[in-house]
Structures are given as C-alpha cells and as structure tokens.
Amino acid sequence: MIIEPNAARFDAPQGFIVVEGLNGAGKSTLIADFAALIRPKYPGLVLTLEPGGTLLGKKLRQILLEDTALNLKGLTEAFLFAADRSDHALQLIRPALAKFNPVISDRYFYSSIAFQGYGRGLDPEMIEQVNLLAVQQLLPDLVFLIDIDPAQGLARTQHRSTTGTPGADKFEDEKLDFHQRIRDGFLQIAGKRPEQFVILDGSKSAGEVAAAARPALISWLDALEKRPHARH
C-alpha cells in the first residue's frame, strides 16, 4: 500500500526526509536505496539516525536502547528521546539543511509518539508537543512509513541478532501487544498527515518496497532541484 503525498507539499522543500517503522521493517535497507539515488546529485547527503546522530545522542542511545539495568519509565524515556532529538536537530540536521545538503533520518519524533505515546500509554498529543518544542518546529518534507506485521518484524530482528548483525535494542524484548500498539499508533499518525506520509507494505521484498517508494522520492528530488542554489 502506498499513499502518494500531495504534490503541493513540495512547493518549498527543505531537503529533509524521514523513514519510520517498527523494528525489523527494513528502514536501513530502504535508506540505502534512497542514498544511491540521491548522492549522485547531492554528494553532501547526510544519513543519520535517532537516537545516536550526535555525540550526545550516542551516549543517550546506550542509555535508552542498551542498558537494561536502568529500567526506565515511559515518561523518562520520552524526555530522554526528546533531548536526543533536540541536539540532533540543532547540531546536525539544521546545519546540513542550511548548506543545502539533504538529510535522511532513520526515525524522528513520530517514533516517540508511537513508542512512548501509543506503546507506553502516554498522551500522544503531549509527546508531540514536547518534541515540536525540542526540534523548534522542524518538520520533514516527507515521511516514509514501512508498515509491517509486528510478528514478522520481530522475526527479522531475531534473525539479525542470531547472525551477529548489529542493531538490536531492548525494545525488541517487549511483548507482541506492545509492538502492535506501536504499529496502530504509526498508522494513526500517518492517517492524520496524509500530505506528509507515504505508507509502504513492509511484508513485501526489499526491492518491491523500494520500487513503491521511488515515485514519491523522485517527485521530492525534482522539487528539490528547482530550489535556488540547491546543488552543491
């Protein structure tokens, strides 16, 4: 399934896109495909992730995703993710965009709305407002949401961990219903922002997902090319 974004969204693109989804959805693979298309035109393309896109972010990533002894509560998680995101926007994303370098982020504040809001049971609107304050209203041009059945996503992450591939985190140890709430949350978030979100069927092969995403990405790239002084 794909929802084509409203072309009017690209009247003044800033060069910032986000890829969202459950763990195991295939975000990293899709981002690699995007990078292969974008980098020939924009060698200054920035690939980043949350948490962990900055030096502070790397420290927060260890606390949030790896240190199981801390037993963080949902509200504490939410504010730590917002702190990471604030630093990420100020230190990395905004400076890159100011130089006309496009940015692709693996996760953004929509993940906090889904994980801490819908997953942990906090108020999604409160999570959104905290994060909008943290990033000073910085919104992406486009969000690609890879929608996948939670059981399928978790099966992929288990395979990844058994093969020694890095990337597992403690959220993957949560029960299936937690991940189902997150999935439902992501779909509700996307449904409220149809002009911004492209929803992709993550049950398909990586090649099929990339092919479904490409028309929207190319439309965005075409709009980006029309900006004055857009190419570096």
C-alpha positions in Angstrom: 0.0 0.0 0.0 1.3 3.5 -0.8 -0.3 6.8 -0.3 1.1 9.4 -2.7 1.8 12.7 -0.9 0.1 15.9 -2.1 2.4 17.5 -4.6 1.8 20.9 -3.0 3.9 19.7 -0.1 6.9 20.1 -2.3 6.4 23.8 -3.2 9.2 24.7 -0.9 11.1 21.5 0.2 13.9 22.0 2.6 15.6 18.7 1.9 14.7 16.6 4.9 13.0 13.2 4.8 12.4 10.6 7.4 11.9 6.8 7.4 9.8 5.3 10.1 8.5 1.9 11.1 8.7 -1.0 13.6 12.0 -2.7 14.4 12.6 -5.1 11.5 10.6 -3.2 9.0 13.5 -2.7 6.7 14.3 1.0 7.3 18.1 0.7 6.8 17.7 -1.1 3.5 15.3 1.5 2.1 17.6 4.3 3.3 20.5 2.7 1.4 18.4 2.6 -1.7 17.4 6.2 -1.3 21.0 7.2 -0.8 22.1 5.5 -4.0 19.5 7.7 -5.9 20.2 11.0 -4.1 24.0 11.0 -3.7 24.9 11.4 -7.4 23.1 14.7 -7.4 23.9 15.7 -3.8 27.3 14.3 -2.6 26.8 16.1 0.7 23.8 14.0 1.5 23.6 13.3 5.3 22.4 9.9 6.6 21.6 9.9 10.3 19.5 8.2 12.9 17.7 8.6 16.2 18.8 8.1 18.9 22.6 8.5 18.2 23.1 11.1 15.4 25.4 13.2 17.6 28.0 12.7 20.2 25.4 13.3 22.9 23.0 11.1 21.0 25.4 8.2 21.1 25.5 8.4 24.9 21.8 8.6 25.1 21.4 5.7 22.7 23.4 3.5 25.0 21.1 4.5 27.9 17.9 4.2 26.0 18.4 1.1 23.9 21.2 -1.0 25.5 21.3 -0.5 29.3 18.6 -2.8 30.6 19.6 -2.3 34.2 18.2 1.2 34.3 14.5 0.1 34.0 13.4 3.5 32.6 9.8 4.5 32.9 7.9 5.7 29.8 7.9 9.4 30.7 11.7 9.3 31.4 12.2 7.6 28.0 10.1 10.2 26.3 12.1 13.2 27.7 15.5 11.5 27.0 14.4 10.8 23.4 13.3 14.5 23.2 16.7 15.6 24.5 18.5 13.5 21.9 16.2 14.9 19.2 16.8 18.5 20.2 20.5 18.1 20.0 20.2 16.2 16.7 18.1 18.9 15.1 20.3 21.8 16.3 23.7 20.2 15.9 23.3 18.1 12.7 20.0 18.5 10.8 19.6 22.2 10.6 23.3 22.9 9.8 23.2 20.4 6.9 20.0 21.9 5.5 21.5 25.4 5.8 24.2 24.2 3.4 21.6 22.7 1.0 22.7 19.2 1.9 19.7 16.8 2.1 19.2 14.8 5.2 17.6 11.3 5.6 16.9 10.3 9.2 16.2 6.8 10.4 13.4 7.8 12.8 12.2 11.2 14.1 9.7 12.3 16.7 6.9 10.2 15.1 8.7 7.3 16.7 8.3 8.8 20.2 4.6 9.4 19.6 4.2 5.8 18.5 6.6 4.1 21.1 6.1 6.2 24.2 2.6 7.6 23.3 0.8 4.6 21.9 3.2 1.9 23.2 3.8 3.1 26.7 0.3 4.6 27.1 1.4 8.3 27.5 -0.6 11.1 25.9 0.3 11.2 22.2 -0.5 14.9 21.9 1.7 15.7 24.9 4.6 13.7 23.3 4.1 15.6 20.0 4.1 19.0 21.7 7.2 18.2 23.7 9.1 17.1 20.6 7.9 20.0 18.5 9.4 22.3 21.2 12.6 20.2 21.2 13.1 20.5 17.5 11.8 24.1 17.3 9.0 23.0 14.8 11.4 21.4 12.3 9.3 19.1 10.2 10.4 16.8 7.4 9.2 17.3 3.8 8.2 13.6 3.6 7.9 10.6 5.9 8.1 7.0 4.6 6.4 4.7 7.0 7.2 1.0 6.3 4.1 -0.8 7.8 4.7 -4.4 8.8 3.0 -7.0 11.0 4.8 -6.9 14.4 5.4 -10.7 14.5 7.1 -10.5 11.1 9.3 -7.6 12.2 10.3 -9.3 15.4 11.2 -12.5 13.5 13.5 -10.4 11.3 15.2 -8.9 14.3 15.7 -12.3 15.9 17.4 -13.5 12.8 19.5 -10.4 12.7 20.7 -11.0 16.3 21.5 -14.7 15.7 23.6 -13.8 12.7 25.5 -11.2 14.6 24.2 -8.2 12.7 24.3 -5.1 14.8 21.2 -3.1 15.6 19.2 -5.0 18.2 17.8 -3.0 21.1 15.9 -3.6 24.3 12.5 -2.6 22.8 12.7 -5.8 20.8 12.3 -7.7 24.1 8.8 -6.2 24.7 5.7 -8.3 24.3 4.0 -8.6 20.9 1.0 -6.5 22.0 3.4 -3.6 22.8 4.6 -3.7 19.2 1.0 -4.0 17.9 0.1 -0.8 19.8 3.1 0.9 18.1 2.0 -0.2 14.7 -1.5 1.0 15.3 0.0 4.3 16.5 2.1 4.8 13.5 -0.9 4.2 11.2 -3.0 6.7 13.2 -0.2 9.3 13.0 0.1 8.8 9.2 -3.7 8.9 8.8 -3.7 12.4 10.3 -1.0 13.6 8.0 -1.8 12.2 4.5 0.0 15.1 2.8 3.3 14.2 4.5 3.3 10.4 4.8 3.9 7.6 2.3 2.8 4.2 3.7 4.7 1.2 2.3 3.9 -2.5 2.6 6.8 -3.9 4.6 5.7 -7.5 4.1 7.0 -7.3 0.5 10.6 -7.8 -0.5 13.1 -5.0 -0.1 13.1 -4.4 -3.8 9.4 -4.1 -4.0 9.3 -1.7 -1.1 12.0 0.4 -2.7 10.1 0.4 -6.0 6.9 1.5 -4.4 8.7 4.4 -2.6 10.6 5.6 -5.6 7.9 7.7 -7.3 7.4 9.9 -4.3 11.1 10.2 -3.7 11.7 11.2 -7.3 8.9 13.8 -7.1 10.6 15.2 -4.0 14.0 15.2 -5.7 12.6 17.0 -8.7 11.2 19.7 -6.4 14.5 19.9 -4.6 16.3 20.6 -7.9 14.2 23.6 -8.5 15.3 25.4 -5.4 17.7 28.3 -6.0 21.3 27.3 -5.2 20.1 23.8 -4.3 23.0 21.8 -5.7 26.4 21.7 -4.0 
